[in-house]
Amino acid sequence: MVPWASEVREIVTLRVVVRTLLAVALLNVLFLVLLIAAVGDPAGVRTRVETAFRSGDLGNADFLLFDSRRGFSQYTDCIVLHMLAAPDSSRIRRAVSPLVYVADDDWKNQCAVLHRVVGDEAGRLGLFERRYSRYWHGYNAGVAIALRTMEVRTLRRVLVAGVWISLALLTSLMWRAGAASRRVGVAIALAAGLFWAVPYFDPGFTFGFGDAALLLGLAVLAVRPSLALRIQSIVPFAAGFGAVIVFFEMLTGQLPVAAAWLMACVMAARQDRAHSARTDVRALAVAALVGFLVGAVATVAIKQLLAFALFDPRAGDAFFSHLAMYVGAPDASESRPGMLLPFIRLWKRANILTYGSQRAGDALVGLIVISWVVGAVRAWKDRGMDDNVNRMVLLAAALVPLFWVLVLPKHTFIHAVFMVRILVASIALAPLAAWWPVVSPQRH
């Protein structure tokens, strides 16, 4: 076993495990309380929805590519509004296992279904009731609270502004945190500002809240970089961060981006405070990633257990049937292996990140590949030099989206039109790894 790996094993004690699990458990209690408190006025939500349909801020089309007014995915927005507007027997039921009406088993035309039922009980005739328990639906709490005081149009604007403000705050904090943090912060700011398609996705409820939470979580680490210097502190923090991302996730891509940027921020904080750090940077990065995964997986499990135990005995079947589908490989096409198809589709959808230009999208994919190869070559040539381990961490973090696709290939293939946003993690980190400065031992 390599020395830094054995260091992780020695430092991860029972106390760290207990603190991590306790942090995740307390956050999940908070999630439940927040949702129960927030989702309490279906009639008020229905009024806002009716107004939005009349004003054109909602329409029957489920997807609106390059629409900065309403956002790309009206489909998920309509599902969120549907969960909040549907009448149900109790707050806790709406929080844990919200009701949705669907026209068929494929859940197509959700905006048209919402428009049909929101103002007329007779509109529900011929529709099917479904419990949507697969996610925490943390965005439901944010939307429900916001719609008490504002219209859908205003909420969309607030979400976009919130993401830009969160990105500016993160950049400002990392700029002042040290040289390494400055480089990472600028890389994230440029990649997110230019290629995250914020104007087209973050008006959406399932994107805006999650993206803002991601950036603000990293900002906490920029404010308290000491969290990243010890495994005893970074593991519980990372686990809590993973839990928060899952709370706002609808498998829309925030998880791999958050994991990749977390590793980069941990590396930067450790580098800027190398004089007071005792733990190897690789051990810290791996510990952060493991903690993040533990928090994310545990939060998913807790939500499914709550739904199954309280209201929805079919919650497990629905969750595992979708999971089985998502982890499978797409059927082979034109002699191309199924495992290659999600990567090919992400490449073809890269124009989403470049405002419709396929050539620019191709160039962006090329930048990722070339930068990563250059970084790997330089890492090999610079082996033994100071700071080269930092480049290796960045190279590993830049591959997180690739591993995500390998784990959930069919999900990526089906939803490539928005999952292409996960490439922003690699866009930020691969060039940074390629040009990361190293110090020769002779210069000391």
N, C-alpha and C positions, 0 to 999 in steps of 0.2 A: 504494500500500500504506500502511495506517495506521501511525503511528510505532511503536506497541508490537509490531505484527506483524513489522516489519523488525528490531526489537530481538531477537526470538526467533531470526530467521534468522542474525543476526550472532553470537549467543552460542552457539547449538547448533553446536559444532565437532566435528571428527573425534574428539577426545578424549572428549567427552561421549557420542558414539555408541558408541565402543569400551567405555567404562565401563558403559554401559547394557546392551549385549549381553553383556558379560562377567558382569555381575551376574545376568542372566537365565540364562545358561548354567550358572553355578556353582550357582544355586538348583535347576535341573533335575537336575543331578548329585546334589545332596543329596536331592531327592525320590526319585530312583531308589534310592539307597543306603538311605534310610529305609524304603521299601516292601519292598525285598529283605530287610532285617534283621527287619522286623516280621511279615511274613505267613508264619510258619514252623510253625504247629501246628494243622493242620486238625482233628485228633482232639479237641484241647482245645476248639476252637470248637464242634464238634458236641455235645460234652457240655454246654456252656453253653446251646446252642440247645434241646436236649432238656429241660433244666431249665426254661427260659423257657416252653416250650409247656406243660409240666405245671403251672407256677404261674400261667398265664394272662398272663404278661408278653409273650408272643407269642400270636397267634391266627391263624386262617385268613382273617380279613377283611383286605383290603389297605389300607383307609382308614377312619379313625376320627375323624370331625369332632368338635372340641371335647373331645378326650380328653387330659387333662393327665397321665395315668399312663403311657400308651404313646406318645403323640404322634399327630399326624394321619396321617403317611405311614408306616404299617407296610410298605407296598409297597417303598419304597426301603431300609428297614431290612432287610427279608428278602432283598433283592438283595445288600446288603453282606454279610450273614451267609452267604449262599449262596456268594459269591465266596471267602470266607475258609474255609468248611467243605468246599468241593468238593475232592476229591483231584486232584492234578495232578503233573506230572513233575518240576517244579523250583520253587524259590523265585522265580527271576527270571521264569518264565512266569506265576506267580500275581501277581507284582508288575506286569508290563507288560500282560499279556493274560489276565486271570483268566477262569476257566470258570464258566458258569452253565447250569443245566438249565432248560428251558422246556417247557411243554405245547403251545404253539402259537406261530405267528410273531408274534402280538400281545403275547406275554409277559404274559398275564393270569394272575391268581390266583397270584402269585409266593409268597405266604405259604403257601398250600395246597401248592404244589409243594415248598417248603422242608421243610414238615412231613412230606411224603411220603417224601423221600429222605434226610433227615438221619440217621435211625436204622437204615436198612435198604437195603442195596445193591440188593435186588430192586425197591425203589421207583423206581429210575431207568428201569426197563423202560417203553418207550413214550414216553419223554421225548427231547428233542433237546438236544444240546450246542451251546452258543453261546459265543463269545469276546466279552467285553464290554470293548472297547478304546477306546471313544469318549472316555472321561474319564481323568484321572490317578487318580481314586479315592483321594485322600489320606486320606479318612476311614477307609479300610481299615486304614491303619497305626495310627491312633488307636484304633480298635475292637479290632484284634488285640492291641495292647499292653495295653489296659484289661482285656480278657477273660481275660488270664492271672491276674489277681488279684481280679476281681470278677464278679458276675453281671450279666446284661442289665439287670435292674431298677436295680441300683446305678449302672451306667453312665449310664442315662437321667437319674437324679437329679444325677449329677456334671455332666453336660452342661448341664442347666438352670442349676445353680448357677454353673457356669463362665461362662455367658453373662451372668447377672446381675452377677457379680463383675467381669467385663470391662467391662460398661457402667458400673458404679460407679467403677471405676478410671479409665476415660476421662473421666468427668464430673469427678472430683476433680482430675485433672491439668489439664484445660482450665479449670477454675474458677480455678486458681492461675496460669495462663499469661498472663492479661491480660484486659482488658475485652471485646475482640472475641471472643477464644477462649471466654470465659465465656458470652457470648450463644449462640455456636454449640454449645457443650457442653450447655447447658441445653436448647436446642431439640432436639438429638439425643436427650438423655436422656428428655425428655418424650414425644417421638414413639415412640421404641423401647420405653420402659417401658409406654406405654399402648396402642400400636397395632401392634406388631410380632407380636402373638400368640405371644409367647415361650413361655408355658406349654403351648401346643398343638403347636408346631413343633419347639422345641429339644430335647425328649426324643429326637427323631429324629437318627440318625447323620449324615445328609447335610445337616442344618440346623445342629445344635448346634456342630459343629466349625467350619463355615464362618462362622457368625455371630460366634463368639468370636474367630476369626482376624481378621475384619474390624475388630472393635472394638479388639483389641490392636494391630493395625497402625496405626490412627489414634492410639492411645495413644503409640506410638513417636514420632510427629510432635509430639505434645503435650510429650513429654519433651525432644525435640531440635527445637524450632521453627526453629533456624537452618538446618535442611535446606530449609525452604520459602522462604528468602530469595534463593536463587540458582538459576538454571536448571541450572547445572552439578551441583548436588546434588539438586534435586527430581526431575529426570528419572530418574536411576538408582534413587532411592528409590521413586518411583511405579511404575517398571517392575517392581521386585522385589515391591512390594505387589500389583500385578496378577497376577504369577506365583503368589504364595501363594494368592490368592483362587481362581484357576483350579485349583490343586492340590486344594482342598477343595470345588470346585463340581461339581454334577451338573445344571447349568442350573436351579438352584432360586432364583435371584434375587439372590444376593449381589453379583454383578458391577456392575449398575447402581447399587445402593445404595452400594457402596464407592466407585465413581467420583464420585458426586454428593457424598458426604460428604467425600471427599478434597479436592475443589475448595473446599468451604466451609472446611475446616480450613487449607488453604494460604492462603486469603484472610485468615482470622482471624490466623494467625501473622504474616503480612506486615503487617497493620494494627497489631498490637500492638508491632511492632518497626520502624515506619515510619522512625524516625530512622536506622536502620542499613541499611535496604533501599535498593537502587539500581535494582532492576528493577520495571517496572510490574506491578501486581497481575494485570492481565488476561493478560500474558505468562506469569506464573508459573502461573496457573490453567490456561491452555491447555497449557503445557508439562507440567504434572502429568497432565492428562487424556491427552495424547498418549503420554507415558511409560507410563502405566497400560495404555493400549490395546496398545502395543508389547509390553509384558511379558506381557499376557494372550494375545494372538494368537500370539506366539512360543512360549509354553509349550504351547498347544494343538497347534501344528505339531510341536514337538519330540516330544510324546507320540505323535502319529500316526505320525511317522517311525520312532520306536522300535518301536512295535507292528508296523508293516509290515515293517521290516527284520529283526526277530528272530523273530516267531512267527505273525503273522496277516496273510497276503497280502491278505485281504479287508477289512482295517481301513479303508483309504481309501474303499472302496465303501460300507461301512456308515456312515462319518462323513459323506461327501458326500451320500449319499441322504437321511439325516436332516436335514442342513443345508438341502438343497434343499426339503424339505418344510416345515421351520420358517420359512424366509424367505418362503415363499409366502403369499398372502392367503387367508383362508377363503372358501369359496363364498358368494356373495351370498345373503341370506335376507330374505324379506318386503320386497323392494325396497330393502333396506339394502345399501350397498356393502360388499364383503368387508373392506376396510381399516378400516371403522368397527366391525366386530363384536368384535375383541379389546378395544377401549375400552369398548364397551357391556357386555361380559362382566365386565371388571374392575370396572366400576361396580356390576353386580349382585352381584358377589362381595365387595364392600366390607364386608358384614356379618361376614365372617371376621375382620376387624380390630376389630370392635366387639362381640365376644362374642355374635354371633347377631342383633343388632338391625339390621334393614335400614334403619330410619329413621335411626339413628345413623350407619350406613354412608353413606347418602345425604348426611347433613349433613357427613360427613368429606370426601367428594368435592367438595361445594359449598365447603367451607372452602379446599380446595386451589385451586379455580378462582378464587374471589373474591379470595383473598389474592394470587394471582399477578397478576391484573388490577390490583388496587390497587397492588401493587409496581411494575408496569410504568408505570402512570399517574404514580406519584410519581417514578419514575426519569426520565420525560420532563420533568416539571415542575422537577425538581432538577438538570437537566443543567447541568454547569459547576460544581456544588458539590463540595467535598471529600467523600469517602466514597461518592459516588454510584456510582463504579465498583465498590465493594464490593457494593452492592445489585445491580448488573448481573451480577456473578459469581454471586451467590446465585440470581438469577432464571434464569440459564443452567443452574446446577446442578440447580435444581428441575425442569427440563425433561428431565433425563437419562432418567428412566423412560419419558417419552413417546417419545423417540428409540429407546429399546430396543424398545418395542412396534412402532415403524415398521420396525425392522430385522428383528425376529423375530415378525411378527404371528400366524402360525399356531401357533407354540409358545405364545405368550401365550394365545391363544384356547383351545387344548387344555388347558393347565395353569393356567388362571386361578385355580383354587381355592387354589393356593399362590403363583403369580406375583403375585397381588394384594398380596403383602407388599412388592413394590418401591415401592408408593405411600408407604411410610414415609419414603422420601427426600424426597418432595415435601411430605409432612405436616410434616416438620421445617423445610424450607428456604423454602417459599412464604410462610408467615406471617412468618418471620424477615426475608425480603426486604421484605415490605410495611411492616414497622415498623422497618426498619434506620435508625438515626439518621444524619443528614448534618449537615455543618458549613457554614454560609454563609461565603463569602469575607469578608463584612463583619465577621465576629466575630474575625478574626485581627488 
